[in-house]
Amino acid sequence: MDNQRLMDFMSKYEIIYSVIANLKLDTLTSIGWRYKLPYQGLLDLFHDEESVKSLNDSLVGEIMPQAMRQGELKCLICKPKNDILIGLFYVEKRDVGDAYIFGKKLNDELSQIINV
């Protein structure tokens, strides 16, 4: 994965923090500014190997991307490859319809970045 392209993507869409979980290698990589998140609770989704496995299991058969919210903080969960989960953390300022469209756009663009 090209970290510079991911950083450019994060900057372009005001993503504060991202976590990339490689299920095949059992690795977690974070990029961004965790300390800028207004809440920390959603980070538990990517806390460790077991929480990532549980999250991945919960996504079987679900339409992607999935979103979780804590106050104004949103975690958009993307699965650009079968063995990769990515959490994008950002402050959501859109109404429900616009937020859905924005999430799909992020997921589609992220899939292109990851699959390069």
The first five atom37 places (N, CA, C, CB, O) and aatype in JSON, in Angstrom:
{
  "aatype": [12, 3, 2, 5, 1, 10, 12, 3, 13, 12, 15, 11, 18, 6, 9, 9, 18, 15, 19, 9, 0, 2, 10, 11, 10, 3, 16, 10, 16, 15, 9, 7, 17, 1, 18, 11, 10, 14, 18, 5, 7, 10, 10, 3, 10, 13, 8, 3, 6, 6, 15, 19, 11, 15, 10, 2, 3, 15, 10, 19, 7, 6, 9, 12, 14, 5, 0, 12, 1, 5, 7, 6, 10, 11, 4, 10, 9, 4, 11, 14, 11, 2, 3, 9, 10, 9, 7, 10, 13, 18, 19, 6, 11, 1, 3, 19, 7, 3, 0, 18, 9, 13, 7, 11, 11, 10, 2, 3, 6, 10, 15, 5, 9, 9, 2, 19],
  "atom_mask": [
    [1, 1, 1, 1, 1],
    [1, 1, 1, 1, 1],
    [1, 1, 1, 1, 1],
    [1, 1, 1, 1, 1],
    [1, 1, 1, 1, 1],
    [1, 1, 1, 1, 1],
    [1, 1, 1, 1, 1],
    [1, 1, 1, 1, 1],
    [1, 1, 1, 1, 1],
    [1, 1, 1, 1, 1],
    [1, 1, 1, 1, 1],
    [1, 1, 1, 1, 1],
    [1, 1, 1, 1, 1],
    [1, 1, 1, 1, 1],
    [1, 1, 1, 1, 1],
    [1, 1, 1, 1, 1],
    [1, 1, 1, 1, 1],
    [1, 1, 1, 1, 1],
    [1, 1, 1, 1, 1],
    [1, 1, 1, 1, 1],
    [1, 1, 1, 1, 1],
    [1, 1, 1, 1, 1],
    [1, 1, 1, 1, 1],
    [1, 1, 1, 1, 1],
    [1, 1, 1, 1, 1],
    [1, 1, 1, 1, 1],
    [1, 1, 1, 1, 1],
    [1, 1, 1, 1, 1],
    [1, 1, 1, 1, 1],
    [1, 1, 1, 1, 1],
    [1, 1, 1, 1, 1],
    [1, 1, 1, 0, 1],
    [1, 1, 1, 1, 1],
    [1, 1, 1, 1, 1],
    [1, 1, 1, 1, 1],
    [1, 1, 1, 1, 1],
    [1, 1, 1, 1, 1],
    [1, 1, 1, 1, 1],
    [1, 1, 1, 1, 1],
    [1, 1, 1, 1, 1],
    [1, 1, 1, 0, 1],
    [1, 1, 1, 1, 1],
    [1, 1, 1, 1, 1],
    [1, 1, 1, 1, 1],
    [1, 1, 1, 1, 1],
    [1, 1, 1, 1, 1],
    [1, 1, 1, 1, 1],
    [1, 1, 1, 1, 1],
    [1, 1, 1, 1, 1],
    [1, 1, 1, 1, 1],
    [1, 1, 1, 1, 1],
    [1, 1, 1, 1, 1],
    [1, 1, 1, 1, 1],
    [1, 1, 1, 1, 1],
    [1, 1, 1, 1, 1],
    [1, 1, 1, 1, 1],
    [1, 1, 1, 1, 1],
    [1, 1, 1, 1, 1],
    [1, 1, 1, 1, 1],
    [1, 1, 1, 1, 1],
    [1, 1, 1, 0, 1],
    [1, 1, 1, 1, 1],
    [1, 1, 1, 1, 1],
    [1, 1, 1, 1, 1],
    [1, 1, 1, 1, 1],
    [1, 1, 1, 1, 1],
    [1, 1, 1, 1, 1],
    [1, 1, 1, 1, 1],
    [1, 1, 1, 1, 1],
    [1, 1, 1, 1, 1],
    [1, 1, 1, 0, 1],
    [1, 1, 1, 1, 1],
    [1, 1, 1, 1, 1],
    [1, 1, 1, 1, 1],
    [1, 1, 1, 1, 1],
    [1, 1, 1, 1, 1],
    [1, 1, 1, 1, 1],
    [1, 1, 1, 1, 1],
    [1, 1, 1, 1, 1],
    [1, 1, 1, 1, 1],
    [1, 1, 1, 1, 1],
    [1, 1, 1, 1, 1],
    [1, 1, 1, 1, 1],
    [1, 1, 1, 1, 1],
    [1, 1, 1, 1, 1],
    [1, 1, 1, 1, 1],
    [1, 1, 1, 0, 1],
    [1, 1, 1, 1, 1],
    [1, 1, 1, 1, 1],
    [1, 1, 1, 1, 1],
    [1, 1, 1, 1, 1],
    [1, 1, 1, 1, 1],
    [1, 1, 1, 1, 1],
    [1, 1, 1, 1, 1],
    [1, 1, 1, 1, 1],
    [1, 1, 1, 1, 1],
    [1, 1, 1, 0, 1],
    [1, 1, 1, 1, 1],
    [1, 1, 1, 1, 1],
    [1, 1, 1, 1, 1],
    [1, 1, 1, 1, 1],
    [1, 1, 1, 1, 1],
    [1, 1, 1, 0, 1],
    [1, 1, 1, 1, 1],
    [1, 1, 1, 1, 1],
    [1, 1, 1, 1, 1],
    [1, 1, 1, 1, 1],
    [1, 1, 1, 1, 1],
    [1, 1, 1, 1, 1],
    [1, 1, 1, 1, 1],
    [1, 1, 1, 1, 1],
    [1, 1, 1, 1, 1],
    [1, 1, 1, 1, 1],
    [1, 1, 1, 1, 1],
    [1, 1, 1, 1, 1],
    [1, 1, 1, 1, 1]
  ],
  "atom_positions": [
    [[0.85, -1.18, 0.0], [0.0, 0.0, 0.0], [0.89, 1.24, 0.0], [-0.96, 0.0, 1.23], [1.92, 1.29, 0.67]],
    [[0.49, 2.22, -0.75], [1.22, 3.47, -0.87], [0.75, 4.43, 0.24], [1.03, 4.1, -2.29], [-0.33, 5.01, 0.15]],
    [[1.58, 4.58, 1.28], [1.2, 5.43, 2.41], [1.0, 6.89, 2.01], [2.25, 5.34, 3.49], [0.15, 7.58, 2.57]],
    [[1.78, 7.37, 1.03], [1.63, 8.76, 0.61], [0.27, 8.98, -0.04], [2.76, 9.16, -0.36], [-0.38, 10.0, 0.2]],
    [[-0.16, 8.04, -0.86], [-1.49, 8.16, -1.48], [-2.58, 8.13, -0.42], [-1.71, 7.03, -2.52], [-3.57, 8.85, -0.52]],
    [[-2.4, 7.28, 0.6], [-3.37, 7.22, 1.68], [-3.39, 8.53, 2.47], [-3.07, 6.03, 2.61], [-4.46, 9.01, 2.83]],
    [[-2.23, 9.1, 2.75], [-2.17, 10.38, 3.45], [-2.82, 11.49, 2.62], [-0.71, 10.75, 3.78], [-3.53, 12.34, 3.16]],
    [[-2.59, 11.5, 1.32], [-3.22, 12.48, 0.44], [-4.74, 12.32, 0.47], [-2.68, 12.35, -1.0], [-5.47, 13.31, 0.53]],
    [[-5.2, 11.09, 0.42], [-6.63, 10.78, 0.5], [-7.21, 11.29, 1.82], [-6.87, 9.25, 0.36], [-8.27, 11.91, 1.84]],
    [[-6.51, 11.02, 2.92], [-6.98, 11.46, 4.24], [-7.06, 12.98, 4.3], [-6.05, 10.93, 5.35], [-8.03, 13.53, 4.83]],
    [[-6.07, 13.64, 3.78], [-6.05, 15.1, 3.78], [-7.2, 15.67, 2.94], [-4.71, 15.62, 3.27], [-7.89, 16.6, 3.35]],
    [[-7.38, 15.09, 1.77], [-8.42, 15.55, 0.84], [-9.81, 15.47, 1.46], [-8.37, 14.71, -0.45], [-10.64, 16.35, 1.25]],
    [[-10.07, 14.4, 2.23], [-11.41, 14.18, 2.78], [-11.51, 14.45, 4.29], [-11.83, 12.76, 2.51], [-12.49, 14.07, 4.93]],
    [[-10.5, 15.09, 4.84], [-10.48, 15.46, 6.26], [-10.67, 14.25, 7.18], [-11.57, 16.49, 6.53], [-11.4, 14.31, 8.17]],
    [[-9.99, 13.17, 6.82], [-9.96, 11.99, 7.67], [-8.91, 12.25, 8.75], [-9.64, 10.67, 6.83], [-7.75, 12.53, 8.44]],
    [[-9.31, 12.15, 10.01], [-8.4, 12.46, 11.1], [-7.42, 11.32, 11.36], [-9.18, 12.77, 12.37], [-6.24, 11.54, 11.61]],
    [[-7.94, 10.11, 11.28], [-7.16, 8.95, 11.7], [-7.65, 7.73, 10.95], [-7.26, 8.73, 13.25], [-8.85, 7.6, 10.69]],
    [[-6.74, 6.83, 10.61], [-7.1, 5.59, 9.92], [-6.38, 4.42, 10.57], [-6.76, 5.67, 8.42], [-5.25, 4.54, 11.03]],
    [[-7.07, 3.29, 10.59], [-6.46, 2.05, 11.05], [-6.63, 1.02, 9.95], [-7.1, 1.55, 12.39], [-7.73, 0.8, 9.44]],
    [[-5.52, 0.38, 9.58], [-5.54, -0.65, 8.56], [-5.22, -1.98, 9.23], [-4.52, -0.34, 7.4], [-4.16, -2.14, 9.84]],
    [[-6.15, -2.91, 9.13], [-5.95, -4.24, 9.71], [-5.74, -5.24, 8.58], [-7.17, -4.65, 10.6], [-6.59, -5.4, 7.7]],
    [[-4.6, -5.9, 8.61], [-4.32, -6.96, 7.66], [-4.64, -8.27, 8.37], [-2.82, -6.92, 7.14], [-3.89, -8.71, 9.24]],
    [[-5.75, -8.89, 7.99], [-6.22, -10.11, 8.65], [-5.31, -11.29, 8.36], [-7.63, -10.42, 8.22], [-5.18, -12.19, 9.19]],
    [[-4.69, -11.3, 7.22], [-3.8, -12.4, 6.83], [-2.51, -12.38, 7.66], [-3.47, -12.32, 5.34], [-2.02, -13.42, 8.08]],
    [[-1.97, -11.17, 7.88], [-0.71, -11.03, 8.6], [-0.91, -10.71, 10.09], [0.13, -9.95, 7.96], [0.06, -10.64, 10.84]],
    [[-2.17, -10.51, 10.51], [-2.49, -10.13, 11.89], [-1.73, -8.87, 12.31], [-2.16, -11.27, 12.85], [-1.13, -8.82, 13.39]],
    [[-1.77, -7.84, 11.44], [-1.12, -6.58, 11.76], [-2.12, -5.44, 11.78], [0.0, -6.28, 10.76], [-3.13, -5.47, 11.07]],
    [[-1.84, -4.45, 12.61], [-2.62, -3.2, 12.67], [-1.65, -2.06, 12.41], [-3.36, -3.03, 14.06], [-0.61, -1.96, 13.05]],
    [[-2.02, -1.19, 11.47], [-1.22, -0.01, 11.16], [-2.12, 1.2, 11.29], [-0.59, -0.11, 9.74], [-3.23, 1.22, 10.75]],
    [[-1.65, 2.21, 11.99], [-2.44, 3.43, 12.12], [-1.71, 4.58, 11.45], [-2.73, 3.76, 13.6], [-0.48, 4.65, 11.44]],
    [[-2.51, 5.47, 10.9], [-1.99, 6.66, 10.22], [-2.86, 7.84, 10.63], [-1.98, 6.47, 8.66], [-4.09, 7.74, 10.62]],
    [[-2.24, 8.92, 10.98], [-3.01, 10.12, 11.29], [-2.81, 10.59, 12.72], [0.0, 0.0, 0.0], [-1.76, 10.36, 13.32]],
    [[-3.83, 11.26, 13.24], [-3.73, 12.0, 14.47], [-4.76, 11.53, 15.48], [-3.89, 13.49, 14.19], [-5.81, 12.15, 15.65]],
    [[-4.47, 10.44, 16.15], [-5.38, 9.85, 17.13], [-5.78, 10.88, 18.2], [-4.74, 8.62, 17.79], [-6.94, 10.93, 18.61]],
    [[-4.84, 11.68, 18.64], [-5.09, 12.64, 19.7], [-6.11, 13.71, 19.31], [-3.79, 13.3, 20.11], [-6.65, 14.39, 20.18]],
    [[-6.38, 13.86, 18.02], [-7.36, 14.85, 17.56], [-8.8, 14.31, 17.54], [-6.99, 15.33, 16.19], [-9.73, 15.07, 17.29]],
    [[-8.97, 13.01, 17.8], [-10.32, 12.44, 17.79], [-11.1, 12.97, 18.99], [-10.27, 10.89, 17.82], [-10.59, 12.96, 20.11]],
    [[-12.33, 13.44, 18.78], [-13.12, 13.97, 19.89], [-13.57, 12.89, 20.88], [-14.32, 14.71, 19.36], [-13.89, 13.2, 22.02]],
    [[-13.6, 11.65, 20.45], [-13.97, 10.51, 21.3], [-13.04, 9.35, 20.96], [-15.48, 10.11, 21.09], [-12.51, 9.28, 19.86]],
    [[-12.85, 8.46, 21.91], [-11.93, 7.34, 21.71], [-12.63, 5.98, 21.62], [-10.93, 7.31, 22.83], [-11.99, 4.99, 21.26]],
    [[-13.91, 5.9, 21.94], [-14.62, 4.64, 22.05], [-14.62, 3.79, 20.79], [0.0, 0.0, 0.0], [-14.51, 2.57, 20.87]],
    [[-14.75, 4.42, 19.63], [-14.79, 3.66, 18.38], [-13.45, 2.97, 18.06], [-15.18, 4.57, 17.23], [-13.41, 2.04, 17.26]],
    [[-12.39, 3.44, 18.68], [-11.09, 2.81, 18.46], [-11.07, 1.37, 18.96], [-9.99, 3.61, 19.13], [-10.23, 0.58, 18.54]],
    [[-11.99, 1.04, 19.87], [-12.07, -0.33, 20.38], [-12.37, -1.34, 19.28], [-13.13, -0.43, 21.46], [-12.07, -2.52, 19.43]],
    [[-12.95, -0.89, 18.17], [-13.2, -1.78, 17.03], [-11.9, -2.37, 16.5], [-13.93, -1.03, 15.92], [-11.89, -3.48, 15.97]],
    [[-10.81, -1.63, 16.64], [-9.5, -2.03, 16.13], [-8.48, -2.15, 17.26], [-9.01, -1.03, 15.07], [-7.29, -1.92, 17.06]],
    [[-8.95, -2.5, 18.44], [-8.09, -2.53, 19.63], [-6.98, -3.57, 19.53], [-8.93, -2.8, 20.86], [-5.82, -3.28, 19.85]],
    [[-7.33, -4.77, 19.1], [-6.35, -5.85, 19.04], [-6.83, -6.91, 18.03], [-6.13, -6.48, 20.44], [-7.86, -6.75, 17.38]],
    [[-6.06, -7.97, 17.93], [-6.36, -9.03, 16.96], [-7.77, -9.61, 17.16], [-5.31, -10.14, 17.07], [-8.49, -9.85, 16.19]],
    [[-8.15, -9.83, 18.41], [-9.45, -10.42, 18.7], [-10.61, -9.47, 18.33], [-9.54, -10.79, 20.19], [-11.62, -9.91, 17.79]],
    [[-10.46, -8.19, 18.62], [-11.53, -7.24, 18.29], [-11.66, -7.09, 16.77], [-11.26, -5.86, 18.94], [-12.77, -6.95, 16.26]],
    [[-10.55, -7.12, 16.05], [-10.6, -7.03, 14.59], [-11.27, -8.28, 14.01], [-9.17, -6.86, 14.0], [-12.06, -8.18, 13.07]],
    [[-10.96, -9.44, 14.56], [-11.59, -10.68, 14.1], [-13.1, -10.63, 14.34], [-10.97, -11.9, 14.82], [-13.88, -11.02, 13.48]],
    [[-13.51, -10.15, 15.5], [-14.94, -10.02, 15.8], [-15.61, -9.04, 14.85], [-15.15, -9.57, 17.24], [-16.71, -9.3, 14.36]],
    [[-14.96, -7.92, 14.59], [-15.49, -6.94, 13.65], [-15.64, -7.57, 12.27], [-14.59, -5.7, 13.59], [-16.69, -7.43, 11.64]],
    [[-14.61, -8.25, 11.81], [-14.65, -8.88, 10.5], [-15.78, -9.91, 10.42], [-13.3, -9.54, 10.18], [-16.51, -9.96, 9.43]],
    [[-15.93, -10.72, 11.46], [-17.01, -11.71, 11.48], [-18.38, -11.05, 11.42], [-16.9, -12.56, 12.74], [-19.3, -11.58, 10.8]],
    [[-18.52, -9.89, 12.06], [-19.82, -9.19, 12.06], [-20.17, -8.6, 10.7], [-19.81, -8.09, 13.1], [-21.33, -8.25, 10.46]],
    [[-19.2, -8.48, 9.82], [-19.41, -7.87, 8.51], [-19.82, -8.87, 7.42], [-18.17, -7.16, 8.08], [-20.16, -8.48, 6.31]],
    [[-19.77, -10.16, 7.75], [-20.12, -11.18, 6.76], [-21.56, -10.96, 6.3], [-19.95, -12.61, 7.36], [-22.49, -10.92, 7.11]],
    [[-21.73, -10.82, 4.99], [-23.05, -10.63, 4.4], [-23.59, -9.21, 4.45], [0.0, 0.0, 0.0], [-24.69, -8.95, 3.97]],
    [[-22.83, -8.29, 5.03], [-23.27, -6.9, 5.14], [-22.87, -6.11, 3.89], [-22.68, -6.24, 6.4], [-21.87, -6.42, 3.25]],
    [[-23.64, -5.1, 3.57], [-23.3, -4.18, 2.49], [-22.2, -3.26, 3.01], [-24.56, -3.35, 2.01], [-22.28, -2.73, 4.12]],
    [[-21.18, -3.1, 2.21], [-20.04, -2.26, 2.61], [-20.08, -0.93, 1.86], [-18.7, -2.98, 2.35], [-20.55, -0.89, 0.72]],
    [[-19.61, 0.12, 2.46], [-19.0, 0.19, 3.78], [-20.06, 0.25, 4.88], [-18.08, 1.41, 3.86], [-21.22, 0.55, 4.63]],
    [[-19.62, -0.03, 6.08], [-20.46, 0.09, 7.26], [-19.97, 1.3, 8.05], [-20.42, -1.21, 8.13], [-18.79, 1.65, 8.0]],
    [[-20.87, 1.93, 8.77], [-20.48, 3.11, 9.55], [-20.96, 2.96, 10.99], [-21.05, 4.39, 8.93], [-22.03, 2.42, 11.26]],
    [[-20.13, 3.45, 11.89], [-20.48, 3.52, 13.3], [-20.21, 4.95, 13.73], [-19.66, 2.48, 14.16], [-19.37, 5.65, 13.17]],
    [[-20.95, 5.35, 14.75], [-20.85, 6.75, 15.16], [-20.82, 6.86, 16.67], [-22.02, 7.55, 14.6], [-21.49, 6.11, 17.38]],
    [[-20.04, 7.81, 17.15], [-20.01, 8.19, 18.56], [-20.03, 9.71, 18.58], [-18.76, 7.59, 19.32], [-19.02, 10.36, 18.28]],
    [[-21.19, 10.27, 18.93], [-21.33, 11.72, 18.84], [-21.14, 12.14, 17.41], [0.0, 0.0, 0.0], [-21.77, 11.6, 16.5]],
    [[-20.27, 13.11, 17.2], [-20.0, 13.59, 15.84], [-18.91, 12.78, 15.14], [-19.61, 15.05, 15.89], [-18.67, 12.96, 13.94]],
    [[-18.24, 11.9, 15.87], [-17.18, 11.09, 15.28], [-17.76, 9.89, 14.56], [-16.17, 10.65, 16.35], [-18.57, 9.14, 15.12]],
    [[-17.33, 9.7, 13.33], [-17.78, 8.56, 12.55], [-16.59, 7.67, 12.23], [-18.48, 9.02, 11.24], [-15.49, 8.15, 11.97]],
    [[-16.83, 6.38, 12.27], [-15.85, 5.4, 11.79], [-16.49, 4.71, 10.6], [-15.43, 4.37, 12.92], [-17.46, 3.96, 10.75]],
    [[-15.94, 4.94, 9.44], [-16.39, 4.27, 8.23], [-15.5, 3.04, 8.06], [-16.32, 5.21, 6.96], [-14.28, 3.15, 7.94]],
    [[-16.13, 1.88, 8.07], [-15.39, 0.62, 7.97], [-15.46, 0.13, 6.53], [-15.96, -0.45, 8.96], [-16.54, -0.14, 6.0]],
    [[-14.3, 0.03, 5.92], [-14.19, -0.39, 4.53], [-13.45, -1.72, 4.47], [-13.46, 0.69, 3.67], [-12.61, -2.02, 5.32]],
    [[-13.76, -2.49, 3.46], [-13.09, -3.77, 3.25], [-12.71, -3.86, 1.77], [-14.0, -4.99, 3.69], [-13.37, -4.54, 0.99]],
    [[-11.62, -3.15, 1.39], [-11.24, -3.1, -0.02], [-10.72, -4.43, -0.57], [-10.2, -2.05, -0.21], [-10.74, -4.65, -1.78]],
    [[-10.26, -5.3, 0.3], [-9.82, -6.65, -0.07], [-10.33, -7.6, 1.0], [-8.24, -6.74, -0.21], [-10.64, -7.18, 2.12]],
    [[-10.42, -8.86, 0.67], [-10.96, -9.84, 1.61], [-10.19, -9.9, 2.92], [-10.97, -11.21, 0.96], [-10.77, -10.18, 3.97]],
    [[-8.87, -9.65, 2.87], [-8.05, -9.76, 4.07], [-7.63, -8.4, 4.65], [-6.82, -10.56, 3.76], [-6.74, -8.33, 5.49]],
    [[-8.28, -7.32, 4.21], [-7.95, -5.97, 4.69], [-9.23, -5.28, 5.19], [-7.28, -5.13, 3.56], [-10.23, -5.22, 4.49]],
    [[-9.16, -4.76, 6.41], [-10.21, -3.9, 6.96], [-9.59, -2.54, 7.24], [-10.85, -4.52, 8.27], [-8.47, -2.45, 7.74]],
    [[-10.31, -1.5, 6.92], [-9.81, -0.15, 7.18], [-10.9, 0.65, 7.88], [-9.37, 0.56, 5.85], [-12.05, 0.68, 7.45]],
    [[-10.51, 1.28, 8.97], [-11.4, 2.2, 9.67], [-10.96, 3.62, 9.4], [0.0, 0.0, 0.0], [-9.82, 3.99, 9.68]],
    [[-11.87, 4.42, 8.86], [-11.61, 5.85, 8.61], [-12.37, 6.65, 9.66], [-12.05, 6.27, 7.15], [-13.59, 6.54, 9.75]],
    [[-11.67, 7.43, 10.45], [-12.28, 8.2, 11.53], [-12.31, 9.68, 11.14], [-11.5, 7.99, 12.86], [-11.28, 10.27, 10.83]],
    [[-13.5, 10.25, 11.18], [-13.65, 11.66, 10.82], [-14.88, 12.23, 11.49], [-13.74, 11.83, 9.29], [-15.76, 11.5, 11.95]],
    [[-14.94, 13.56, 11.54], [-16.1, 14.24, 12.1], [-17.15, 14.36, 11.0], [-15.72, 15.65, 12.67], [-16.89, 14.91, 9.94]],
    [[-18.33, 13.81, 11.29], [-19.43, 13.83, 10.31], [-20.24, 15.11, 10.45], [-20.34, 12.59, 10.48], [-20.75, 15.41, 11.53]],
    [[-20.34, 15.85, 9.36], [-21.08, 17.11, 9.35], [-22.24, 17.08, 8.36], [-20.13, 18.27, 9.01], [-22.91, 18.1, 8.16]],
    [[-22.47, 15.93, 7.76], [-23.48, 15.82, 6.7], [-24.78, 15.24, 7.23], [-22.95, 14.96, 5.54], [-24.8, 14.58, 8.27]],
    [[-25.88, 15.5, 6.5], [-27.13, 14.83, 6.85], [-27.04, 13.37, 6.4], [-28.36, 15.54, 6.19], [-26.08, 12.99, 5.72]],
    [[-28.01, 12.57, 6.77], [-27.96, 11.13, 6.54], [-27.75, 10.77, 5.07], [-29.23, 10.48, 7.05], [-26.9, 9.94, 4.76]],
    [[-28.49, 11.38, 4.18], [-28.37, 11.07, 2.75], [-27.0, 11.43, 2.19], [0.0, 0.0, 0.0], [-26.39, 10.64, 1.48]],
    [[-26.54, 12.63, 2.53], [-25.22, 13.05, 2.05], [-24.1, 12.23, 2.67], [-25.0, 14.54, 2.35], [-23.1, 11.95, 2.02]],
    [[-24.28, 11.83, 3.93], [-23.28, 11.01, 4.61], [-23.16, 9.64, 3.93], [-23.65, 10.84, 6.11], [-22.06, 9.12, 3.8]],
    [[-24.26, 9.08, 3.51], [-24.25, 7.79, 2.82], [-23.48, 7.91, 1.49], [-25.7, 7.29, 2.56], [-22.62, 7.08, 1.19]],
    [[-23.79, 8.94, 0.72], [-23.11, 9.16, -0.56], [-21.61, 9.4, -0.34], [-23.74, 10.37, -1.31], [-20.78, 8.87, -1.08]],
    [[-21.28, 10.18, 0.67], [-19.89, 10.46, 0.99], [-19.16, 9.16, 1.37], [-19.8, 11.49, 2.14], [-18.04, 8.92, 0.92]],
    [[-19.8, 8.34, 2.19], [-19.2, 7.07, 2.6], [-18.93, 6.15, 1.43], [0.0, 0.0, 0.0], [-17.87, 5.53, 1.36]],
    [[-19.88, 6.05, 0.51], [-19.68, 5.22, -0.69], [-18.51, 5.75, -1.52], [-20.97, 5.19, -1.55], [-17.7, 4.98, -2.03]],
    [[-18.43, 7.08, -1.64], [-17.34, 7.7, -2.4], [-15.98, 7.38, -1.77], [-17.54, 9.23, -2.48], [-15.03, 7.02, -2.46]],
    [[-15.91, 7.5, -0.44], [-14.66, 7.18, 0.25], [-14.28, 5.72, 0.04], [-14.79, 7.48, 1.75], [-13.13, 5.41, -0.26]],
    [[-15.25, 4.83, 0.19], [-15.0, 3.4, 0.03], [-14.5, 3.08, -1.38], [-16.28, 2.61, 0.32], [-13.54, 2.33, -1.54]],
    [[-15.15, 3.65, -2.38], [-14.76, 3.38, -3.77], [-13.36, 3.89, -4.07], [-15.76, 4.03, -4.73], [-12.56, 3.2, -4.69]],
    [[-13.07, 5.11, -3.61], [-11.74, 5.69, -3.87], [-10.67, 4.93, -3.09], [-11.72, 7.18, -3.5], [-9.58, 4.7, -3.6]],
    [[-10.97, 4.56, -1.88], [-10.02, 3.8, -1.06], [-9.73, 2.45, -1.69], [-10.57, 3.61, 0.38], [-8.58, 1.99, -1.67]],
    [[-10.73, 1.81, -2.25], [-10.53, 0.54, -2.93], [-9.55, 0.67, -4.08], [-11.84, -0.01, -3.43], [-8.74, -0.23, -4.32]],
    [[-9.62, 1.79, -4.8], [-8.69, 2.03, -5.9], [-7.27, 2.23, -5.38], [-9.12, 3.24, -6.72], [-6.31, 1.74, -5.98]],
    [[-7.13, 2.94, -4.28], [-5.8, 3.19, -3.7], [-5.18, 1.88, -3.23], [-5.9, 4.18, -2.51], [-4.0, 1.63, -3.49]],
    [[-5.95, 1.06, -2.55], [-5.44, -0.19, -2.0], [-5.11, -1.19, -3.09], [-6.46, -0.79, -1.03], [-4.15, -1.94, -2.97]],
    [[-5.88, -1.21, -4.15], [-5.7, -2.21, -5.2], [-4.69, -1.81, -6.27], [-7.0, -2.49, -5.85], [-4.57, -2.48, -7.29]],
    [[-3.99, -0.72, -6.05], [-2.98, -0.28, -7.03], [-1.73, -1.13, -6.89], [-2.63, 1.22, -6.84], [-0.76, -0.92, -7.62]]
  ]
}
